[in-house]
Amino acid sequence: MGTDPRSTVLQDRPSDRPDETRLALRRAVQATLASFAEMDRLLDKAERLILCQRSACAPQRMLTTLTGPVR
């Protein structure tokens, strides 16, 4: 009789190795925190752009970048 392949898979699960599981969880948390930081940075940028459009500095900025400074 051969060994059931499922039994070897069950013995090699990450949950059976607490240190590796902890490391995998730490990596997942770090990746999530990095994603949150990037999302926060993008939201800040969007907020600045919205405020800039409301204060009408965006059209002035477009004029200076497309045609050069208006004299």
Contacts in CASP RR format, 6 or more apart in sequence:
PFRMAT RR
TARGET T0000
AUTHOR 0000-0000-0000
METHOD contacts of the structure
MODEL  1
MGTDPRSTVLQDRPSDRPDETRLALRRAVQATLASFAEMDRLLDKAERLI
LCQRSACAPQRMLTTLTGPVR
14 20 0 8 1.000
14 21 0 8 1.000
14 24 0 8 1.000
15 21 0 8 1.000
49 58 0 8 1.000
52 58 0 8 1.000
52 61 0 8 1.000
63 70 0 8 1.000
64 70 0 8 1.000
END
